[in-house]
């Protein structure tokens, strides 16, 4: 278990030290999704056909679109967190089918990526579409520009994927697991997915 701080208290009578673990630190979320392919949109694996996508915010009013059994992460908890914004990716032709989800938070000078997840049918060898994670992360970069943060996006990476994110996203490692996408990397991703 992790704690925000550990408080030590010395009993004045006995001189014994006691530890107070009562202040709990929020659990860290690590980005651990493989960027399968950077496409112009999302691409059907079998046919190679590209589909135009739409990214729309998910709120408590349309939370019913997300069924717990279909997702690895607790997206309802993400949606209820007032500091975070959750967005769904779907095709323009079929807006009711969610291809992937992303949870982001605006910080003072950048966007922080909490979670990214592809739909169950877009994972593994039998996936239907490629390009979902890249599309969602490109959107986070776009939001960063929209909010005046010059495209900067940061996230905590699983250790095994640090090299992968450097190669696919142009992400830069800050410390052990913290990474960021700078202005140049953000522009490249946005140009790939959002050409308007």
C-alpha positions as CSV (number, residue, x, y, z in Angstrom):
1,X,0.0,0.0,0.0
2,X,1.2,3.5,-0.8
3,X,0.9,6.6,1.4
4,X,1.1,10.3,0.7
5,X,3.1,10.8,3.9
6,X,4.1,8.7,6.8
7,X,3.7,10.6,10.1
8,X,6.1,9.6,13.0
9,X,5.0,10.4,16.5
10,X,7.2,10.1,19.6
11,X,5.4,9.4,22.8
12,X,6.7,11.9,25.4
13,X,6.2,9.5,28.3
14,X,7.8,6.3,26.9
15,X,10.0,7.8,24.1
16,X,8.7,5.2,21.7
17,X,8.2,6.0,18.1
18,X,4.9,5.2,16.5
19,X,4.0,5.4,12.8
20,X,0.7,6.8,11.5
21,X,-0.2,5.5,8.0
22,X,-3.6,7.2,7.9
23,X,-3.0,9.5,5.0
24,X,-3.5,7.4,1.9
25,X,-2.0,8.3,-1.5
26,X,-4.1,7.8,-4.6
27,X,-3.2,4.8,-6.6
28,X,-1.0,5.6,-9.6
29,X,-2.3,4.7,-13.1
30,X,0.2,3.6,-15.7
31,X,-0.3,3.8,-19.4
32,X,0.2,0.2,-20.6
33,X,-1.4,0.2,-24.0
34,X,0.4,-0.8,-27.2
35,X,0.3,1.7,-30.0
36,X,-0.4,-0.9,-32.7
37,X,-0.3,1.5,-35.7
38,X,-0.4,5.2,-36.4
39,X,-3.1,5.5,-39.0
40,X,-5.0,8.3,-40.6
41,X,-8.1,7.3,-38.6
42,X,-8.9,3.8,-37.4
43,X,-8.3,1.0,-39.9
44,X,-10.1,-2.3,-40.4
45,X,-7.5,-5.0,-39.9
46,X,-8.9,-7.4,-42.5
47,X,-9.8,-4.9,-45.3
48,X,-7.4,-2.0,-44.6
49,X,-10.3,0.4,-45.0
50,X,-10.1,3.6,-42.9
51,X,-13.1,5.0,-41.0
52,X,-13.6,8.6,-40.0
53,X,-13.9,8.9,-36.2
54,X,-15.5,11.1,-33.7
55,X,-14.3,11.8,-30.2
56,X,-17.0,12.8,-27.7
57,X,-16.9,13.5,-24.0
58,X,-18.6,10.9,-21.7
59,X,-20.4,12.4,-18.7
60,X,-22.6,11.0,-16.0
61,X,-25.6,11.6,-18.3
62,X,-24.3,9.1,-21.0
63,X,-22.4,6.8,-18.7
64,X,-24.8,4.0,-19.5
65,X,-22.9,3.6,-22.8
66,X,-20.1,1.9,-20.9
67,X,-20.8,-1.6,-19.5
68,X,-18.4,-2.6,-16.8
69,X,-17.9,-6.2,-18.2
70,X,-16.5,-4.8,-21.5
71,X,-13.7,-2.8,-20.0
72,X,-10.6,-3.6,-17.9
73,X,-10.6,-0.2,-16.1
74,X,-13.3,1.3,-13.9
75,X,-14.5,4.0,-16.3
76,X,-17.5,5.0,-14.2
77,X,-15.0,6.0,-11.4
78,X,-13.0,8.0,-14.0
79,X,-16.2,9.8,-15.2
80,X,-17.3,10.6,-11.6
81,X,-13.9,12.2,-10.8
82,X,-14.6,15.9,-11.4
83,X,-10.9,16.7,-12.1
84,X,-10.9,14.3,-15.1
85,X,-12.5,14.3,-18.5
86,X,-13.3,11.0,-20.2
87,X,-13.7,10.8,-24.0
88,X,-15.0,8.0,-26.2
89,X,-13.8,7.2,-29.7
90,X,-16.3,5.9,-32.2
91,X,-16.7,5.8,-36.0
92,X,-18.8,8.5,-37.5
93,X,-21.0,5.8,-39.1
94,X,-21.6,4.0,-35.9
95,X,-21.4,6.5,-32.9
96,X,-23.0,4.1,-30.4
97,X,-20.2,1.6,-30.6
98,X,-17.2,2.7,-28.5
99,X,-13.9,1.8,-30.0
100,X,-11.8,3.2,-27.1
101,X,-11.7,5.5,-24.1
102,X,-9.3,8.0,-22.6
103,X,-9.2,9.8,-19.3
104,X,-7.3,13.1,-19.1
105,X,-6.8,15.9,-16.6
106,X,-5.8,19.5,-17.3
107,X,-2.8,20.5,-15.2
108,X,-1.4,24.1,-15.0
109,X,0.8,23.7,-18.1
110,X,-0.1,20.4,-19.8
111,X,-2.6,17.6,-20.1
112,X,-2.0,14.5,-18.0
113,X,-3.1,11.1,-19.4
114,X,-4.6,8.9,-16.7
115,X,-5.9,6.0,-18.7
116,X,-6.2,4.8,-22.3
117,X,-8.1,1.7,-23.3
118,X,-9.2,0.0,-26.5
119,X,-12.5,-1.8,-26.6
120,X,-12.3,-5.5,-26.0
121,X,-12.8,-6.3,-29.7
122,X,-9.8,-4.0,-30.6
123,X,-7.3,-5.9,-28.5
124,X,-5.1,-8.9,-29.2
125,X,-4.6,-10.8,-32.5
126,X,-8.3,-10.9,-33.3
127,X,-8.8,-7.1,-33.1
128,X,-11.2,-5.4,-35.5
129,X,-9.5,-2.0,-35.8
130,X,-5.9,-0.7,-35.6
131,X,-5.1,2.9,-34.7
132,X,-7.4,3.3,-31.7
133,X,-4.7,4.2,-29.0
134,X,-2.8,6.5,-31.3
135,X,-6.1,8.3,-32.2
136,X,-6.9,8.8,-28.6
137,X,-3.5,10.1,-27.6
138,X,-3.5,12.4,-30.6
139,X,-6.7,13.8,-29.2
140,X,-5.1,14.4,-25.8
141,X,-2.4,16.4,-27.7
142,X,-5.1,18.4,-29.5
143,X,-6.8,19.2,-26.2
144,X,-3.5,20.4,-24.9
145,X,-3.2,22.9,-27.8
146,X,-6.9,23.9,-27.4
147,X,-6.2,24.6,-23.7
148,X,-3.1,26.7,-24.5
149,X,-0.5,24.2,-23.4
150,X,1.3,23.9,-26.7
151,X,0.5,20.2,-27.1
152,X,2.4,19.0,-24.0
153,X,1.0,15.7,-22.6
154,X,2.5,13.7,-19.8
155,X,1.8,10.2,-18.4
156,X,3.2,7.4,-16.3
157,X,4.4,4.5,-18.4
158,X,4.8,0.8,-17.5
159,X,8.5,0.2,-17.5
160,X,8.4,-2.4,-20.3
161,X,6.7,0.1,-22.7
162,X,9.0,3.2,-22.3
163,X,11.0,2.3,-25.4
164,X,7.8,1.6,-27.3
165,X,6.4,5.1,-26.5
166,X,9.7,6.7,-27.4
167,X,9.6,5.0,-30.8
168,X,5.9,5.3,-31.7
169,X,4.8,8.6,-30.0
170,X,8.1,10.4,-29.9
171,X,7.6,10.5,-26.1
172,X,10.5,11.7,-23.9
173,X,11.4,10.1,-20.6
174,X,11.6,12.5,-17.6
175,X,12.4,10.1,-14.8
176,X,12.0,6.4,-14.1
177,X,8.4,6.0,-15.5
178,X,7.2,9.5,-16.2
179,X,7.1,10.5,-19.9
180,X,5.9,13.4,-21.9
181,X,5.0,14.3,-25.5
182,X,6.4,17.7,-26.5
183,X,5.2,20.2,-29.0
184,X,6.9,18.5,-32.0
185,X,5.6,15.0,-31.1
186,X,2.1,16.4,-30.5
187,X,2.1,18.2,-33.8
188,X,3.1,15.0,-35.6
189,X,0.3,13.0,-34.0
190,X,-2.3,15.7,-34.5
191,X,-1.4,16.0,-38.2
192,X,-1.8,12.2,-38.6
193,X,-5.3,12.1,-37.1
194,X,-6.7,15.6,-37.3
195,X,-5.8,17.2,-40.6
196,X,-8.4,20.0,-40.6
